[in-house]
């Protein structure tokens, strides 16, 4: 090896990589290539877990309250933020099915699928109340 060969330290290589990442993000941001969505419709409100509580086993929960509250919205459980009540989302299970607020009566008509008809809940309720003349 010759004495004129340039040697780089690990610290200078790491610093160069960090500066390159920061510069790339700044250039993409200034050119408008990074999209910051203001649409709240497609943003999850939160990630939730159900805790199975057995009478003989104690469970631990944080003493602090979350910044969310639950509301019954058209028969389904909705989670809303305390700071922005308009920021609300329906609680769904792992198959994207809505979680009901209360157990329906056994004689009640089933809730219509939102995929079948784009009717509002008022129209769906009116449709559920119809009596079939053929029976």
N, C-alpha and C positions, 0 to 999 in steps of 0.2 A: 504494500500500500504506500501511496505517496503522501507526503506531508500536506499537499495542496487539496486533498480530498475533503469535501465538506461533510461534517458529521452533525447529525441532528439528535437532540436529546428527546427522551420520551415526553417530557413536559412540553417541549415546543410542538411536537406532533399532536398531542392532545389539545393544546391551545389552538392550533391551526384548525383542527376538526370542529371544535366548538364554535369558533369564529365563522367557519364556513356554513355551519347549520344556521346560526343566527342571521348571517347575511342572506342566505337563501330564503328564510322565512320573511325577512324584511322586504326583499325584492318581490316575492310573490304577493305579499300584502299590499305593497304600494302599487303594483300593477293590477290589482283586483282579481287575481287568480284564486285567492282564498275566499270562499263564500261563507259569510256569517248570516245565517237565516234568522229572521225576526218572526217567522211563522210559528206560533205556539201550537198549532194543530198537530204537528208531527213530533212533538217533543214529549218524551215520557215524563210524567210528573214525579215518579219515584219508583224504586224497586222495593217490593214488600215480601215478607215471609210470614207464613202462618206458624204459630207455635202451638203444638199439641199439649194442652194442659191436663195433666192427670191429677186427681184429688190427692193422691199420696206423695206426689213428687213436687217439690218446690221449683219454681222457675225464676230466673233472674231477668230483670228488665231495667233499663236505664231509668233513673229517677227524673231525668229531664224529659219534658214533653216535646214531641216533634213540632215542627212549624207547619203541620198539615192537620186538616180536620176532615171528617167524613160527613157526607150529606146523602140523603136518599133522593135520587134524581130519576123520575119516571120509572120507579120500581127497581132501579139498580143503584149499587153503592158507588158514589162518586167521591173522589179525594180532591180537596181544594187546598190551596196554599193560604195561610193566615194573612200574609202580607198582600196578596193579590187574589181576592176571591173569584175573579174572572178566569184565573188560571186553574181550570178544573178538568179532571179526567175520570173516566169510568174505570172502575177496578175490574180487570179481566183475569182469567186463569191462564194456564200455559197454552191453551188452545184458542185464546182470544175470545172466550165466551164470557159475557158479563156476569158479575156476581150480584145476585138479587139482595135486596134489603131485608126482605122477610120471606118466609116460606109461603108459597101460594096455596090457596085452599084446594083440596082435592077435586072439587067440582068446578073450579075456575078454568076458563079457556086458556090454552097455552099461549105464551108470548110469541108473536110472529117473528120469523127470521128476518133480519134486516136485508139479507141478500135477495129474498124473494120479491119484496115490494118496497119501494122507496117511500111508502106512506108515512105520515107523521104518526106519533103515538095516539093522537086524538082520532085520526082516521082508523088506525088499527084497532083501537078500542071500540069504535062504532062497528067495524067489521066483525069483531068478536061477538058483539051483542046480537048479530043476526041469527035468526032461527031458520034452520033448513026445512023447507016445506015438504021435501021428499020423504022425510022420516015419518 
